Amino acid sequence: MADLDRTTVSNAERGMEISEITVHKLAHALSDALGKQISVEDIVESSERRRR
């Protein structure tokens, strides 16, 4: 996640709107860190569940 700045990650964690490219970067960084495929859809679905 080194290429994502702390403010962007913090905004995403707090549920603030972030750009589509940032979501793709987050998915890629999470996939690398966790050693498994994380899709943009996984992130969006998780975010939508938390809002309910």
mmCIF file as Biopython writes it, N, C-alpha, C and O atoms, coordinates in Angstrom:
data_model
#
loop_
_atom_site.group_PDB
_atom_site.id
_atom_site.type_symbol
_atom_site.label_atom_id
_atom_site.label_alt_id
_atom_site.label_comp_id
_atom_site.label_asym_id
_atom_site.label_entity_id
_atom_site.label_seq_id
_atom_site.pdbx_PDB_ins_code
_atom_site.Cartn_x
_atom_site.Cartn_y
_atom_site.Cartn_z
_atom_site.occupancy
_atom_site.B_iso_or_equiv
_atom_site.auth_seq_id
_atom_site.auth_asym_id
_atom_site.pdbx_PDB_model_num
ATOM 1   N N  . MET A ? 1  ? 0.817   -1.192  0.000  1.0 0.0 1  A 1 
ATOM 2   C CA . MET A ? 1  ? 0.000   0.000   0.000  1.0 0.0 1  A 1 
ATOM 3   C C  . MET A ? 1  ? 0.862   1.257   0.000  1.0 0.0 1  A 1 
ATOM 4   O O  . MET A ? 1  ? 0.363   2.362   0.217  1.0 0.0 1  A 1 
ATOM 5   N N  . ALA A ? 2  ? 2.113   1.087   -0.237 1.0 0.0 2  A 1 
ATOM 6   C CA . ALA A ? 2  ? 3.032   2.215   -0.165 1.0 0.0 2  A 1 
ATOM 7   C C  . ALA A ? 2  ? 2.698   3.328   -1.140 1.0 0.0 2  A 1 
ATOM 8   O O  . ALA A ? 2  ? 2.986   4.494   -0.871 1.0 0.0 2  A 1 
ATOM 9   N N  . ASP A ? 3  ? 2.084   2.980   -2.288 1.0 0.0 3  A 1 
ATOM 10  C CA . ASP A ? 3  ? 1.783   4.021   -3.264 1.0 0.0 3  A 1 
ATOM 11  C C  . ASP A ? 3  ? 0.478   4.757   -2.967 1.0 0.0 3  A 1 
ATOM 12  O O  . ASP A ? 3  ? 0.105   5.670   -3.705 1.0 0.0 3  A 1 
ATOM 13  N N  . LEU A ? 4  ? -0.211  4.378   -1.911 1.0 0.0 4  A 1 
ATOM 14  C CA . LEU A ? 4  ? -1.428  5.076   -1.484 1.0 0.0 4  A 1 
ATOM 15  C C  . LEU A ? 4  ? -1.080  5.948   -0.287 1.0 0.0 4  A 1 
ATOM 16  O O  . LEU A ? 4  ? -0.489  5.474   0.684  1.0 0.0 4  A 1 
ATOM 17  N N  . ASP A ? 5  ? -1.444  7.220   -0.358 1.0 0.0 5  A 1 
ATOM 18  C CA . ASP A ? 5  ? -1.105  8.087   0.766  1.0 0.0 5  A 1 
ATOM 19  C C  . ASP A ? 5  ? -2.019  7.817   1.962  1.0 0.0 5  A 1 
ATOM 20  O O  . ASP A ? 5  ? -3.123  7.295   1.805  1.0 0.0 5  A 1 
ATOM 21  N N  . ARG A ? 6  ? -1.561  8.169   3.123  1.0 0.0 6  A 1 
ATOM 22  C CA . ARG A ? 6  ? -2.288  7.876   4.367  1.0 0.0 6  A 1 
ATOM 23  C C  . ARG A ? 6  ? -3.657  8.530   4.411  1.0 0.0 6  A 1 
ATOM 24  O O  . ARG A ? 6  ? -4.601  7.944   4.941  1.0 0.0 6  A 1 
ATOM 25  N N  . THR A ? 7  ? -3.783  9.729   3.866  1.0 0.0 7  A 1 
ATOM 26  C CA . THR A ? 7  ? -5.071  10.422  3.874  1.0 0.0 7  A 1 
ATOM 27  C C  . THR A ? 7  ? -6.098  9.652   3.062  1.0 0.0 7  A 1 
ATOM 28  O O  . THR A ? 7  ? -7.246  9.509   3.483  1.0 0.0 7  A 1 
ATOM 29  N N  . THR A ? 8  ? -5.689  9.156   1.898  1.0 0.0 8  A 1 
ATOM 30  C CA . THR A ? 8  ? -6.596  8.393   1.042  1.0 0.0 8  A 1 
ATOM 31  C C  . THR A ? 8  ? -7.068  7.130   1.743  1.0 0.0 8  A 1 
ATOM 32  O O  . THR A ? 8  ? -8.259  6.817   1.733  1.0 0.0 8  A 1 
ATOM 33  N N  . VAL A ? 9  ? -6.141  6.409   2.349  1.0 0.0 9  A 1 
ATOM 34  C CA . VAL A ? 9  ? -6.497  5.182   3.062  1.0 0.0 9  A 1 
ATOM 35  C C  . VAL A ? 9  ? -7.413  5.512   4.238  1.0 0.0 9  A 1 
ATOM 36  O O  . VAL A ? 9  ? -8.395  4.807   4.472  1.0 0.0 9  A 1 
ATOM 37  N N  . SER A ? 10 ? -7.110  6.558   4.968  1.0 0.0 10 A 1 
ATOM 38  C CA . SER A ? 10 ? -7.942  6.972   6.095  1.0 0.0 10 A 1 
ATOM 39  C C  . SER A ? 10 ? -9.351  7.328   5.635  1.0 0.0 10 A 1 
ATOM 40  O O  . SER A ? 10 ? -10.331 6.943   6.273  1.0 0.0 10 A 1 
ATOM 41  N N  . ASN A ? 11 ? -9.452  8.054   4.538  1.0 0.0 11 A 1 
ATOM 42  C CA . ASN A ? 11 ? -10.768 8.412   4.002  1.0 0.0 11 A 1 
ATOM 43  C C  . ASN A ? 11 ? -11.561 7.165   3.625  1.0 0.0 11 A 1 
ATOM 44  O O  . ASN A ? 11 ? -12.758 7.081   3.897  1.0 0.0 11 A 1 
ATOM 45  N N  . ALA A ? 12 ? -10.902 6.207   3.006  1.0 0.0 12 A 1 
ATOM 46  C CA . ALA A ? 12 ? -11.575 4.964   2.629  1.0 0.0 12 A 1 
ATOM 47  C C  . ALA A ? 12 ? -12.047 4.211   3.867  1.0 0.0 12 A 1 
ATOM 48  O O  . ALA A ? 12 ? -13.160 3.684   3.887  1.0 0.0 12 A 1 
ATOM 49  N N  . GLU A ? 13 ? -11.209 4.158   4.895  1.0 0.0 13 A 1 
ATOM 50  C CA . GLU A ? 13 ? -11.571 3.463   6.132  1.0 0.0 13 A 1 
ATOM 51  C C  . GLU A ? 13 ? -12.767 4.121   6.819  1.0 0.0 13 A 1 
ATOM 52  O O  . GLU A ? 13 ? -13.579 3.440   7.446  1.0 0.0 13 A 1 
ATOM 53  N N  . ARG A ? 14 ? -12.872 5.424   6.701  1.0 0.0 14 A 1 
ATOM 54  C CA . ARG A ? 14 ? -13.974 6.148   7.345  1.0 0.0 14 A 1 
ATOM 55  C C  . ARG A ? 14 ? -15.228 6.204   6.474  1.0 0.0 14 A 1 
ATOM 56  O O  . ARG A ? 14 ? -16.223 6.823   6.851  1.0 0.0 14 A 1 
ATOM 57  N N  . GLY A ? 15 ? -15.179 5.557   5.312  1.0 0.0 15 A 1 
ATOM 58  C CA . GLY A ? 15 ? -16.355 5.497   4.456  1.0 0.0 15 A 1 
ATOM 59  C C  . GLY A ? 15 ? -16.565 6.708   3.576  1.0 0.0 15 A 1 
ATOM 60  O O  . GLY A ? 15 ? -17.622 6.856   2.963  1.0 0.0 15 A 1 
ATOM 61  N N  . MET A ? 16 ? -15.568 7.578   3.508  1.0 0.0 16 A 1 
ATOM 62  C CA . MET A ? 16 ? -15.680 8.745   2.640  1.0 0.0 16 A 1 
ATOM 63  C C  . MET A ? 16 ? -15.523 8.310   1.187  1.0 0.0 16 A 1 
ATOM 64  O O  . MET A ? 16 ? -14.888 7.296   0.899  1.0 0.0 16 A 1 
ATOM 65  N N  . GLU A ? 17 ? -16.094 9.069   0.294  1.0 0.0 17 A 1 
ATOM 66  C CA . GLU A ? 17 ? -16.019 8.730   -1.124 1.0 0.0 17 A 1 
ATOM 67  C C  . GLU A ? 17 ? -14.589 8.895   -1.627 1.0 0.0 17 A 1 
ATOM 68  O O  . GLU A ? 17 ? -13.919 9.887   -1.339 1.0 0.0 17 A 1 
ATOM 69  N N  . ILE A ? 18 ? -14.141 7.895   -2.386 1.0 0.0 18 A 1 
ATOM 70  C CA . ILE A ? 18 ? -12.816 7.945   -2.995 1.0 0.0 18 A 1 
ATOM 71  C C  . ILE A ? 18 ? -12.975 7.640   -4.479 1.0 0.0 18 A 1 
ATOM 72  O O  . ILE A ? 18 ? -14.001 7.106   -4.899 1.0 0.0 18 A 1 
ATOM 73  N N  . SER A ? 19 ? -11.977 7.973   -5.262 1.0 0.0 19 A 1 
ATOM 74  C CA . SER A ? 19 ? -12.073 7.800   -6.710 1.0 0.0 19 A 1 
ATOM 75  C C  . SER A ? 19 ? -12.040 6.322   -7.095 1.0 0.0 19 A 1 
ATOM 76  O O  . SER A ? 19 ? -11.593 5.468   -6.330 1.0 0.0 19 A 1 
ATOM 77  N N  . GLU A ? 20 ? -12.525 6.051   -8.299 1.0 0.0 20 A 1 
ATOM 78  C CA . GLU A ? 20 ? -12.539 4.679   -8.808 1.0 0.0 20 A 1 
ATOM 79  C C  . GLU A ? 20 ? -11.121 4.129   -8.939 1.0 0.0 20 A 1 
ATOM 80  O O  . GLU A ? 20 ? -10.877 2.958   -8.650 1.0 0.0 20 A 1 
ATOM 81  N N  . ILE A ? 21 ? -10.197 4.962   -9.370 1.0 0.0 21 A 1 
ATOM 82  C CA . ILE A ? 21 ? -8.810  4.514   -9.502 1.0 0.0 21 A 1 
ATOM 83  C C  . ILE A ? 21 ? -8.232  4.141   -8.142 1.0 0.0 21 A 1 
ATOM 84  O O  . ILE A ? 21 ? -7.436  3.208   -8.041 1.0 0.0 21 A 1 
ATOM 85  N N  . THR A ? 22 ? -8.622  4.854   -7.109 1.0 0.0 22 A 1 
ATOM 86  C CA . THR A ? 22 ? -8.150  4.538   -5.763 1.0 0.0 22 A 1 
ATOM 87  C C  . THR A ? 22 ? -8.690  3.191   -5.308 1.0 0.0 22 A 1 
ATOM 88  O O  . THR A ? 22 ? -7.973  2.421   -4.668 1.0 0.0 22 A 1 
ATOM 89  N N  . VAL A ? 23 ? -9.940  2.897   -5.628 1.0 0.0 23 A 1 
ATOM 90  C CA . VAL A ? 23 ? -10.519 1.593   -5.278 1.0 0.0 23 A 1 
ATOM 91  C C  . VAL A ? 23 ? -9.733  0.484   -5.969 1.0 0.0 23 A 1 
ATOM 92  O O  . VAL A ? 23 ? -9.458  -0.553  -5.365 1.0 0.0 23 A 1 
ATOM 93  N N  . HIS A ? 24 ? -9.373  0.695   -7.224 1.0 0.0 24 A 1 
ATOM 94  C CA . HIS A ? 24 ? -8.578  -0.302  -7.944 1.0 0.0 24 A 1 
ATOM 95  C C  . HIS A ? 24 ? -7.199  -0.467  -7.304 1.0 0.0 24 A 1 
ATOM 96  O O  . HIS A ? 24 ? -6.700  -1.586  -7.182 1.0 0.0 24 A 1 
ATOM 97  N N  . LYS A ? 25 ? -6.588  0.635   -6.899 1.0 0.0 25 A 1 
ATOM 98  C CA . LYS A ? 25 ? -5.283  0.565   -6.227 1.0 0.0 25 A 1 
ATOM 99  C C  . LYS A ? 25 ? -5.398  -0.165  -4.895 1.0 0.0 25 A 1 
ATOM 100 O O  . LYS A ? 25 ? -4.528  -0.962  -4.544 1.0 0.0 25 A 1 
ATOM 101 N N  . LEU A ? 26 ? -6.470  0.105   -4.152 1.0 0.0 26 A 1 
ATOM 102 C CA . LEU A ? 26 ? -6.685  -0.589  -2.876 1.0 0.0 26 A 1 
ATOM 103 C C  . LEU A ? 26 ? -6.854  -2.090  -3.094 1.0 0.0 26 A 1 
ATOM 104 O O  . LEU A ? 26 ? -6.277  -2.895  -2.364 1.0 0.0 26 A 1 
ATOM 105 N N  . ALA A ? 27 ? -7.644  -2.465  -4.096 1.0 0.0 27 A 1 
ATOM 106 C CA . ALA A ? 27 ? -7.860  -3.880  -4.384 1.0 0.0 27 A 1 
ATOM 107 C C  . ALA A ? 27 ? -6.535  -4.561  -4.720 1.0 0.0 27 A 1 
ATOM 108 O O  . ALA A ? 27 ? -6.259  -5.661  -4.242 1.0 0.0 27 A 1 
ATOM 109 N N  . HIS A ? 28 ? -5.728  -3.913  -5.534 1.0 0.0 28 A 1 
ATOM 110 C CA . HIS A ? 28 ? -4.433  -4.482  -5.915 1.0 0.0 28 A 1 
ATOM 111 C C  . HIS A ? 28 ? -3.507  -4.605  -4.700 1.0 0.0 28 A 1 
ATOM 112 O O  . HIS A ? 28 ? -2.862  -5.635  -4.504 1.0 0.0 28 A 1 
ATOM 113 N N  . ALA A ? 29 ? -3.450  -3.562  -3.903 1.0 0.0 29 A 1 
ATOM 114 C CA . ALA A ? 29 ? -2.581  -3.580  -2.719 1.0 0.0 29 A 1 
ATOM 115 C C  . ALA A ? 29 ? -3.026  -4.651  -1.726 1.0 0.0 29 A 1 
ATOM 116 O O  . ALA A ? 29 ? -2.192  -5.354  -1.156 1.0 0.0 29 A 1 
ATOM 117 N N  . LEU A ? 30 ? -4.331  -4.777  -1.517 1.0 0.0 30 A 1 
ATOM 118 C CA . LEU A ? 30 ? -4.836  -5.808  -0.609 1.0 0.0 30 A 1 
ATOM 119 C C  . LEU A ? 30 ? -4.546  -7.204  -1.145 1.0 0.0 30 A 1 
ATOM 120 O O  . LEU A ? 30 ? -4.176  -8.099  -0.384 1.0 0.0 30 A 1 
ATOM 121 N N  . SER A ? 31 ? -4.711  -7.392  -2.451 1.0 0.0 31 A 1 
ATOM 122 C CA . SER A ? 31 ? -4.404  -8.687  -3.060 1.0 0.0 31 A 1 
ATOM 123 C C  . SER A ? 31 ? -2.951  -9.068  -2.816 1.0 0.0 31 A 1 
ATOM 124 O O  . SER A ? 31 ? -2.649  -10.200 -2.438 1.0 0.0 31 A 1 
ATOM 125 N N  . ASP A ? 32 ? -2.061  -8.116  -3.037 1.0 0.0 32 A 1 
ATOM 126 C CA . ASP A ? 32 ? -0.631  -8.376  -2.810 1.0 0.0 32 A 1 
ATOM 127 C C  . ASP A ? 32 ? -0.350  -8.687  -1.345 1.0 0.0 32 A 1 
ATOM 128 O O  . ASP A ? 32 ? 0.371   -9.635  -1.035 1.0 0.0 32 A 1 
ATOM 129 N N  . ALA A ? 33 ? -0.915  -7.893  -0.451 1.0 0.0 33 A 1 
ATOM 130 C CA . ALA A ? 33 ? -0.638  -8.049  0.979  1.0 0.0 33 A 1 
ATOM 131 C C  . ALA A ? 33 ? -1.210  -9.346  1.547  1.0 0.0 33 A 1 
ATOM 132 O O  . ALA A ? 33 ? -0.594  -9.976  2.406  1.0 0.0 33 A 1 
ATOM 133 N N  . LEU A ? 34 ? -2.384  -9.741  1.067  1.0 0.0 34 A 1 
ATOM 134 C CA . LEU A ? 34 ? -3.054  -10.919 1.609  1.0 0.0 34 A 1 
ATOM 135 C C  . LEU A ? 34 ? -2.728  -12.204 0.854  1.0 0.0 34 A 1 
ATOM 136 O O  . LEU A ? 34 ? -3.017  -13.300 1.334  1.0 0.0 34 A 1 
ATOM 137 N N  . GLY A ? 35 ? -2.132  -12.071 -0.316 1.0 0.0 35 A 1 
ATOM 138 C CA . GLY A ? 35 ? -1.786  -13.249 -1.103 1.0 0.0 35 A 1 
ATOM 139 C C  . GLY A ? 35 ? -2.984  -13.942 -1.712 1.0 0.0 35 A 1 
ATOM 140 O O  . GLY A ? 35 ? -2.933  -15.137 -2.003 1.0 0.0 35 A 1 
ATOM 141 N N  . LYS A ? 36 ? -4.064  -13.200 -1.908 1.0 0.0 36 A 1 
ATOM 142 C CA . LYS A ? 36 ? -5.245  -13.759 -2.569 1.0 0.0 36 A 1 
ATOM 143 C C  . LYS A ? 36 ? -5.938  -12.651 -3.345 1.0 0.0 36 A 1 
ATOM 144 O O  . LYS A ? 36 ? -5.739  -11.466 -3.079 1.0 0.0 36 A 1 
ATOM 145 N N  . GLN A ? 37 ? -6.748  -13.054 -4.300 1.0 0.0 37 A 1 
ATOM 146 C CA . GLN A ? 37 ? -7.408  -12.080 -5.163 1.0 0.0 37 A 1 
ATOM 147 C C  . GLN A ? 37 ? -8.493  -11.318 -4.408 1.0 0.0 37 A 1 
ATOM 148 O O  . GLN A ? 37 ? -9.393  -11.921 -3.822 1.0 0.0 37 A 1 
ATOM 149 N N  . ILE A ? 38 ? -8.402  -10.006 -4.427 1.0 0.0 38 A 1 
ATOM 150 C CA . ILE A ? 38 ? -9.423  -9.121  -3.879 1.0 0.0 38 A 1 
ATOM 151 C C  . ILE A ? 38 ? -9.905  -8.261  -5.037 1.0 0.0 38 A 1 
ATOM 152 O O  . ILE A ? 38 ? -9.113  -7.546  -5.651 1.0 0.0 38 A 1 
ATOM 153 N N  . SER A ? 39 ? -11.182 -8.323  -5.336 1.0 0.0 39 A 1 
ATOM 154 C CA . SER A ? 39 ? -11.717 -7.556  -6.461 1.0 0.0 39 A 1 
ATOM 155 C C  . SER A ? 39 ? -12.315 -6.240  -5.987 1.0 0.0 39 A 1 
ATOM 156 O O  . SER A ? 39 ? -12.590 -6.052  -4.802 1.0 0.0 39 A 1 
ATOM 157 N N  . VAL A ? 40 ? -12.508 -5.340  -6.931 1.0 0.0 40 A 1 
ATOM 158 C CA . VAL A ? 40 ? -13.173 -4.071  -6.639 1.0 0.0 40 A 1 
ATOM 159 C C  . VAL A ? 40 ? -14.570 -4.354  -6.092 1.0 0.0 40 A 1 
ATOM 160 O O  . VAL A ? 40 ? -15.038 -3.671  -5.182 1.0 0.0 40 A 1 
ATOM 161 N N  . GLU A ? 41 ? -15.221 -5.353  -6.646 1.0 0.0 41 A 1 
ATOM 162 C CA . GLU A ? 41 ? -16.563 -5.717  -6.190 1.0 0.0 41 A 1 
ATOM 163 C C  . GLU A ? 41 ? -16.554 -6.145  -4.730 1.0 0.0 41 A 1 
ATOM 164 O O  . GLU A ? 41 ? -17.485 -5.828  -3.989 1.0 0.0 41 A 1 
ATOM 165 N N  . ASP A ? 42 ? -15.517 -6.860  -4.306 1.0 0.0 42 A 1 
ATOM 166 C CA . ASP A ? 42 ? -15.398 -7.255  -2.898 1.0 0.0 42 A 1 
ATOM 167 C C  . ASP A ? 42 ? -15.371 -6.026  -1.995 1.0 0.0 42 A 1 
ATOM 168 O O  . ASP A ? 42 ? -16.018 -5.998  -0.949 1.0 0.0 42 A 1 
ATOM 169 N N  . ILE A ? 43 ? -14.621 -5.020  -2.407 1.0 0.0 43 A 1 
ATOM 170 C CA . ILE A ? 43 ? -14.502 -3.800  -1.609 1.0 0.0 43 A 1 
ATOM 171 C C  . ILE A ? 43 ? -15.820 -3.043  -1.583 1.0 0.0 43 A 1 
ATOM 172 O O  . ILE A ? 43 ? -16.250 -2.578  -0.527 1.0 0.0 43 A 1 
ATOM 173 N N  . VAL A ? 44 ? -16.460 -2.917  -2.732 1.0 0.0 44 A 1 
ATOM 174 C CA . VAL A ? 44 ? -17.724 -2.176  -2.823 1.0 0.0 44 A 1 
ATOM 175 C C  . VAL A ? 44 ? -18.812 -2.883  -2.024 1.0 0.0 44 A 1 
ATOM 176 O O  . VAL A ? 44 ? -19.575 -2.236  -1.306 1.0 0.0 44 A 1 
ATOM 177 N N  . GLU A ? 45 ? -18.888 -4.216  -2.145 1.0 0.0 45 A 1 
ATOM 178 C CA . GLU A ? 45 ? -19.897 -4.975  -1.396 1.0 0.0 45 A 1 
ATOM 179 C C  . GLU A ? 45 ? -19.697 -4.807  0.102  1.0 0.0 45 A 1 
ATOM 180 O O  . GLU A ? 45 ? -20.663 -4.610  0.839  1.0 0.0 45 A 1 
ATOM 181 N N  . SER A ? 46 ? -18.465 -4.883  0.553  1.0 0.0 46 A 1 
ATOM 182 C CA . SER A ? 46 ? -18.169 -4.721  1.974  1.0 0.0 46 A 1 
ATOM 183 C C  . SER A ? 46 ? -18.581 -3.337  2.452  1.0 0.0 46 A 1 
ATOM 184 O O  . SER A ? 46 ? -19.147 -3.185  3.534  1.0 0.0 46 A 1 
ATOM 185 N N  . SER A ? 47 ? -18.298 -2.344  1.646  1.0 0.0 47 A 1 
ATOM 186 C CA . SER A ? 47 ? -18.654 -0.967  1.993  1.0 0.0 47 A 1 
ATOM 187 C C  . SER A ? 47 ? -20.167 -0.791  2.080  1.0 0.0 47 A 1 
ATOM 188 O O  . SER A ? 47 ? -20.668 -0.131  2.991  1.0 0.0 47 A 1 
ATOM 189 N N  . GLU A ? 48 ? -20.888 -1.377  1.140  1.0 0.0 48 A 1 
ATOM 190 C CA . GLU A ? 48 ? -22.350 -1.259  1.134  1.0 0.0 48 A 1 
ATOM 191 C C  . GLU A ? 48 ? -22.968 -1.965  2.334  1.0 0.0 48 A 1 
ATOM 192 O O  . GLU A ? 48 ? -23.950 -1.482  2.898  1.0 0.0 48 A 1 
ATOM 193 N N  . ARG A ? 49 ? -22.406 -3.100  2.729  1.0 0.0 49 A 1 
ATOM 194 C CA . ARG A ? 49 ? -22.931 -3.822  3.900  1.0 0.0 49 A 1 
ATOM 195 C C  . ARG A ? 49 ? -22.750 -3.007  5.168  1.0 0.0 49 A 1 
ATOM 196 O O  . ARG A ? 49 ? -23.619 -3.013  6.040  1.0 0.0 49 A 1 
ATOM 197 N N  . ARG A ? 50 ? -21.626 -2.303  5.279  1.0 0.0 50 A 1 
ATOM 198 C CA . ARG A ? 50 ? -21.372 -1.496  6.480  1.0 0.0 50 A 1 
ATOM 199 C C  . ARG A ? 50 ? -22.318 -0.310  6.583  1.0 0.0 50 A 1 
ATOM 200 O O  . ARG A ? 50 ? -22.616 0.147   7.686  1.0 0.0 50 A 1 
ATOM 201 N N  . ARG A ? 51 ? -22.789 0.188   5.465  1.0 0.0 51 A 1 
ATOM 202 C CA . ARG A ? 51 ? -23.687 1.354   5.473  1.0 0.0 51 A 1 
ATOM 203 C C  . ARG A ? 51 ? -25.080 1.007   5.964  1.0 0.0 51 A 1 
ATOM 204 O O  . ARG A ? 51 ? -25.812 1.886   6.420  1.0 0.0 51 A 1 
ATOM 205 N N  . ARG A ? 52 ? -25.454 -0.248  5.880  1.0 0.0 52 A 1 
ATOM 206 C CA . ARG A ? 52 ? -26.819 -0.667  6.255  1.0 0.0 52 A 1 
ATOM 207 C C  . ARG A ? 52 ? -27.001 -0.733  7.730  1.0 0.0 52 A 1 
ATOM 208 O O  . ARG A ? 52 ? -28.086 -1.067  8.204  1.0 0.0 52 A 1 
#
